[in-house]
Structures are given as structure tokens and as C-alpha cells.
Amino acid sequence: MSLEAIQKVTEAEQAARERRAEAAEEAKRIVADAERAGRQLIADARAKAEQEAKAMLAMAEARAGQETEQTLADNAAQCEALKKDARKRLDKAAGLIVGRVGSS
């Protein structure tokens, strides 16, 4: 083999090694970019989930507050009705008590 042929083979081998090294570096870069993008997607999904959970919690708290107010209003109305009914019976009860005390 001539010196020129050996030199061409050596150059071809060196060029092949350089292309392999470049390809390996490109593959590493692609993997790193994909990992970074994946981490960003996960972070975005977590942030979105936290926002949705906060919104759902706020809605549930608002609904609970409304239900509490309604229950308190209903109970107050029932209490007032019971007081009104008791006031109506108060005169009759007082008359019965006075009648029993007077007859003893």
C-alpha cells in the first residue's frame, strides 16, 4: 500500500471518528433537551393541578358557606316559630297555674 493510500485511509478513519463524536454529542444534547422539556411539562402540570385544586377548594368553601347560612336561617325561622307558638300557650299555661295555686 502506498503512503498516499495509507494517508487517505487514516484521514477517512479520523473523519469517521469525528462524525461519531459529533453524533454522540448531538445525541446527548437531544436527550438533555428532552429531559429538560419533560421536567418543564411536569412542573407545568403540577402548577395547573394546584391551581385547579385551589379553585375547587374555594368553590367548595363558598358552597359550604352558603349552605351554612341557609341552615342557620332555616333554624332561626324554626326557632322563631317555636317561640311564637310558646307565647300563644303562655297565657293558657299561666291561667292553669293560677287556677291550681288558687284551688290548693
C-alpha positions in Angstrom: 0.0 0.0 0.0 1.3 3.4 -0.9 1.9 6.1 1.5 -0.8 8.2 -0.1 -3.3 5.3 0.3 -2.4 4.9 3.9 -2.8 8.6 4.5 -6.3 8.6 2.8 -7.4 5.6 4.9 -6.1 7.4 8.1 -7.9 10.6 7.1 -11.1 8.6 6.4 -10.8 6.9 9.8 -10.2 10.2 11.5 -13.2 11.8 9.7 -15.4 8.8 10.8 -14.3 9.2 14.4 -15.1 12.9 14.3 -18.5 12.2 12.8 -19.2 9.6 15.5 -18.1 12.0 18.2 -20.3 14.7 16.8 -23.2 12.3 16.5 -22.7 11.3 20.2 -22.6 14.9 21.3 -25.8 15.6 19.3 -27.5 12.6 20.9 -26.5 13.9 24.3 -27.9 17.3 23.5 -31.2 15.8 22.2 -31.5 13.7 25.4 -30.8 16.7 27.6 -33.3 18.8 25.8 -35.9 16.1 26.0 -35.3 15.7 29.7 -35.5 19.4 30.3 -38.7 19.7 28.3 -40.1 16.7 30.3 -39.3 18.3 33.6 -41.0 21.6 32.4 -44.1 19.7 31.4 -44.3 18.0 34.8 -43.8 21.4 36.6 -46.5 23.0 34.4 -48.9 20.1 35.1 -48.3 20.3 38.8 -48.8 24.1 38.8 -52.1 23.7 36.8 -53.2 20.9 39.2 -52.5 23.1 42.2 -54.5 26.0 40.7 -57.4 23.7 39.9 -57.3 22.3 43.4 -57.3 25.8 44.9 -60.2 26.8 42.7 -62.2 23.7 43.6 -61.5 24.2 47.3 -62.6 27.8 47.1 -65.8 26.8 45.3 -66.4 24.1 48.0 -65.8 26.6 50.8 -68.2 29.1 49.1 -70.9 26.4 48.7 -70.4 25.3 52.3 -70.7 28.9 53.5 -74.0 29.3 51.5 -75.3 26.0 52.9 -74.3 27.1 56.4 -76.1 30.4 56.0 -79.2 28.7 54.7 -79.2 26.2 57.6 -78.8 29.0 60.1 -81.6 30.9 58.5 -83.9 27.8 58.5 -83.1 27.1 62.1 -83.7 30.7 63.1 -87.1 30.6 61.4 -88.0 27.4 63.2 -86.8 28.8 66.5 -88.9 31.9 65.9 -91.9 29.7 65.1 -91.4 27.7 68.3 -91.2 30.9 70.3 -94.3 32.3 68.7 -96.2 29.1 69.5 -94.9 29.1 73.1 -96.0 32.7 73.6 -99.5 31.7 72.4 -99.6 29.0 75.0 -98.1 31.1 77.8 -101.4 32.8 78.7 -103.1 29.4 78.9 -100.3 27.9 81.0 -100.3 30.9 83.3 -104.1 30.6 83.8 -103.7 26.9 84.6 -101.0 27.6 87.1 -103.0 30.3 88.8 -106.1 28.1 88.9 -104.1 25.2 90.5 -102.5 27.5 93.0 -105.7 29.2 93.9 -107.6 25.9 94.4 -105.0 24.4 96.7 
